[in-house]
Amino acid sequence: MTADPHRLVLASSSPRRSELLARLGIPFEPRPVETDETPRRGEKPEALVLRLALAKARAAVRPGEIALGADTVVALDQIVLGKPADSDDARRMLRRLSGRTHEVWTGVALVAAPSRGAPACEIARACRTEVRFRKLNEPEIAAYAASGEPADKAGAYAVQGGAGRFVEAILGELTNVVGLPLPLVSELLAEMRAEVAENR
């Protein structure tokens, strides 16, 4: 029995990404993978998210499948703000974002493994969105950090959660800020499926 060449796998354990991908109405299987997300020396946000998205998709894919990998970072002045180490780190990040415009970058990669003599196919692109925070005061920074919500979030905040009240403006795709830019995903899936169909 061979795998469905259009079977989609999501290389992520993120419930946010699963919820977003489900909006497209395409069946998929979540398949989390372990990836070292440490930025390389001098690596820019766009290069980082593209590299990690590809690494995740490559690690998850099996013959005959298409794997989707994604990675999202928050960047301020081209400096990546990853997931906070603890509540103190979350407060430090939020202070840096207060009253400033930052960038959210998500890399999206699709990988189809070799199948029946056909070559592997890979597509990867990045989406950028600008987000502006209003000026935050210390009590609200402390309260949000203590809520636990920033713990596993890039830049120590979730725009779809309690941090939504911090946002003054968003320039670009909102689903990118949540963690998976759906217009880009749709575009890449159409390209990949066409390429896979042509080569199989």
Backbone torsions as a table, in degrees:
resi	resn	phi	psi	omega
1	MET	NA	126.0	-178.5
2	THR	-98.2	155.8	180.0
3	ALA	-73.4	151.8	175.8
4	ASP	-67.3	121.1	-176.9
5	PRO	-66.9	-11.5	177.9
6	HIS	-107.4	6.8	179.3
7	ARG	-63.6	129.1	-176.3
8	LEU	-104.1	133.5	178.4
9	VAL	-120.7	134.1	176.7
10	LEU	-101.8	114.0	-177.1
11	ALA	-82.3	66.5	-176.3
12	SER	-161.8	148.5	172.8
13	SER	-101.9	3.2	-175.4
14	SER	-71.8	120.4	175.9
15	PRO	-65.2	-29.0	178.7
16	ARG	-64.5	-44.4	-180.0
17	ARG	-67.4	-38.8	178.1
18	SER	-62.9	-43.0	179.9
19	GLU	-63.4	-41.7	179.9
20	LEU	-66.6	-47.6	-178.0
21	LEU	-62.2	-34.3	179.3
22	ALA	-62.2	-24.6	179.5
23	ARG	-64.0	-23.7	-179.6
24	LEU	-77.4	-10.4	178.0
25	GLY	72.6	22.4	-179.5
26	ILE	-106.8	126.1	178.0
27	PRO	-61.7	140.1	177.5
28	PHE	-153.2	162.3	177.5
29	GLU	-117.4	121.5	173.5
30	PRO	-68.4	133.3	178.2
31	ARG	-141.5	86.2	-177.5
32	PRO	-61.9	146.0	176.9
33	VAL	-132.3	156.0	176.6
34	GLU	-94.1	127.4	179.8
35	THR	-138.4	135.9	173.9
36	ASP	-73.1	113.9	-175.5
37	GLU	-97.9	15.4	-180.0
38	THR	-67.0	124.7	177.0
39	PRO	-65.1	145.8	174.4
40	ARG	-79.9	157.7	-178.3
41	ARG	-58.1	123.4	178.1
42	GLY	77.4	5.6	-176.8
43	GLU	-73.8	127.5	179.5
44	LYS	-78.5	157.4	-177.2
45	PRO	-54.1	-44.8	-177.9
46	GLU	-63.4	-44.5	179.6
47	ALA	-63.9	-37.9	-179.5
48	LEU	-64.0	-50.0	-176.0
49	VAL	-67.9	-33.4	177.3
50	LEU	-67.6	-43.5	179.7
51	ARG	-62.3	-45.1	-177.0
52	LEU	-72.0	-37.0	177.6
53	ALA	-62.1	-43.0	177.7
54	LEU	-64.3	-42.3	-179.3
55	ALA	-61.8	-40.8	179.6
56	LYS	-66.5	-45.2	-179.1
57	ALA	-64.3	-42.2	179.5
58	ARG	-63.3	-36.7	-179.0
59	ALA	-71.9	-28.0	-175.0
60	ALA	-90.5	-27.0	-169.8
61	VAL	-70.8	145.7	174.0
62	ARG	-125.9	161.7	-177.1
63	PRO	-51.3	133.7	177.1
64	GLY	84.0	-0.6	-178.4
65	GLU	-110.2	166.5	169.3
66	ILE	-115.8	124.9	179.3
67	ALA	-108.1	137.2	177.8
68	LEU	-108.6	121.5	175.0
69	GLY	-115.9	145.4	179.4
70	ALA	-144.7	149.0	175.3
71	ASP	-144.9	134.5	-177.4
72	THR	-122.3	135.7	174.5
73	VAL	-133.8	155.1	171.3
74	VAL	-103.8	134.6	-178.5
75	ALA	-130.8	134.0	176.0
76	LEU	-122.8	118.9	-176.3
77	ASP	55.1	41.2	178.6
78	GLN	67.7	9.8	176.4
79	ILE	-101.0	124.8	-176.8
80	VAL	-76.0	128.8	172.8
81	LEU	-105.3	106.3	-176.6
82	GLY	-83.0	-155.1	177.3
83	LYS	-77.4	136.3	-176.9
84	PRO	-66.7	144.1	179.4
85	ALA	-72.1	-32.4	-179.2
86	ASP	-162.3	-173.6	-177.4
87	SER	-64.4	-37.6	178.0
88	ASP	-63.1	-42.2	178.6
89	ASP	-64.5	-39.5	177.4
90	ALA	-60.9	-42.7	178.8
91	ARG	-63.5	-39.5	178.9
92	ARG	-62.8	-43.1	179.7
93	MET	-63.9	-44.5	-178.7
94	LEU	-64.0	-35.4	175.7
95	ARG	-63.5	-38.4	-179.7
96	ARG	-68.4	-34.7	-178.3
97	LEU	-80.3	-20.6	-176.0
98	SER	-56.7	125.2	177.0
99	GLY	70.7	13.3	-175.4
100	ARG	-122.5	160.7	171.4
101	THR	-100.7	127.2	178.8
102	HIS	-123.0	173.0	179.4
103	GLU	-110.8	143.6	169.6
104	VAL	-115.8	122.7	179.3
105	TRP	-113.0	132.8	170.7
106	THR	-126.5	126.7	171.5
107	GLY	-93.3	135.2	176.9
108	VAL	-122.4	126.8	-179.8
109	ALA	-129.3	138.7	172.6
110	LEU	-118.8	132.2	-180.0
111	VAL	-130.9	125.1	172.3
112	ALA	-109.2	121.1	-178.3
113	ALA	-70.6	158.7	175.6
114	PRO	-56.6	142.7	-179.4
115	SER	-152.4	129.9	176.8
116	ARG	51.6	41.7	176.6
117	GLY	85.7	-8.1	179.0
118	ALA	-80.2	146.9	-178.7
119	PRO	-73.1	161.9	173.5
120	ALA	-67.0	148.9	176.9
121	CYS	-121.5	136.5	178.3
122	GLU	-138.0	136.4	174.8
123	ILE	-135.8	135.7	177.2
124	ALA	-147.4	131.5	175.3
125	ARG	-143.7	162.7	-178.4
126	ALA	-118.3	151.6	177.3
127	CYS	-120.3	137.3	-178.7
128	ARG	-122.6	133.6	176.9
129	THR	-132.3	139.5	175.7
130	GLU	-96.9	136.2	179.0
131	VAL	-129.4	130.5	177.4
132	ARG	-111.4	126.9	174.5
133	PHE	-93.4	142.9	169.4
134	ARG	-72.8	172.3	177.4
135	LYS	-69.3	126.3	-178.1
136	LEU	-101.4	143.6	175.2
137	ASN	-95.9	163.2	-173.3
138	GLU	-62.8	-41.5	179.2
139	PRO	-61.2	-40.0	-179.5
140	GLU	-73.3	-32.1	173.9
141	ILE	-62.2	-47.4	-179.3
142	ALA	-63.5	-41.9	-179.0
143	ALA	-65.7	-40.7	-179.4
144	TYR	-69.3	-41.6	178.2
145	ALA	-61.6	-38.4	-178.6
146	ALA	-73.0	-17.2	-178.7
147	SER	-68.4	-19.6	-178.8
148	GLY	88.5	-13.3	-177.6
149	GLU	-62.0	-35.8	-177.8
150	PRO	-70.7	-10.6	-166.8
151	ALA	-51.8	-45.5	-175.7
152	ASP	-115.9	27.5	-176.3
153	LYS	-111.5	134.9	173.9
154	ALA	-59.9	131.7	-179.7
155	GLY	75.7	3.9	175.9
156	ALA	68.0	30.3	175.8
157	TYR	-154.0	157.7	175.4
158	ALA	-122.9	113.2	-177.3
159	VAL	-64.7	-28.3	180.0
160	GLN	-83.1	-2.3	-179.4
161	GLY	-113.0	-141.0	-176.3
162	GLY	-64.7	-22.9	-179.0
163	ALA	-77.9	-6.4	177.9
164	GLY	-56.6	-29.9	-178.9
165	ARG	-75.0	-10.7	178.2
166	PHE	-84.2	-17.0	-169.2
167	VAL	-84.9	125.5	175.2
168	GLU	-90.2	-37.5	-176.6
169	ALA	-157.3	149.1	173.9
170	ILE	-129.4	125.0	177.6
171	LEU	-113.2	102.3	-178.0
172	GLY	129.8	-159.9	-172.6
173	GLU	-84.7	121.1	-178.6
174	LEU	-63.7	-41.4	-178.2
175	THR	-63.7	-21.6	173.9
176	ASN	-64.6	-40.8	-179.0
177	VAL	-68.1	-32.5	177.9
178	VAL	-72.7	-29.7	175.2
179	GLY	138.6	-5.2	178.7
180	LEU	-155.3	103.7	-177.4
181	PRO	-71.8	101.9	-171.9
182	LEU	-62.7	-39.5	177.5
183	PRO	-59.7	-40.9	178.6
184	LEU	-67.5	-41.6	178.3
185	VAL	-59.3	-45.8	179.4
186	SER	-59.8	-43.8	180.0
187	GLU	-62.3	-46.2	-177.9
188	LEU	-69.7	-36.2	177.6
189	LEU	-62.9	-41.0	178.5
190	ALA	-63.0	-43.2	178.6
191	GLU	-63.7	-44.9	-177.3
192	MET	-66.7	-44.4	-178.8
193	ARG	-63.2	-37.4	178.1
194	ALA	-66.1	-40.7	-179.4
195	GLU	-69.3	-41.7	179.2
196	VAL	-63.6	-44.5	-179.9
197	ALA	-61.7	-37.0	-178.6
198	GLU	-70.6	-33.6	-174.5
199	ASN	-92.6	-8.9	-176.4
200	ARG	-91.4	NA	NA
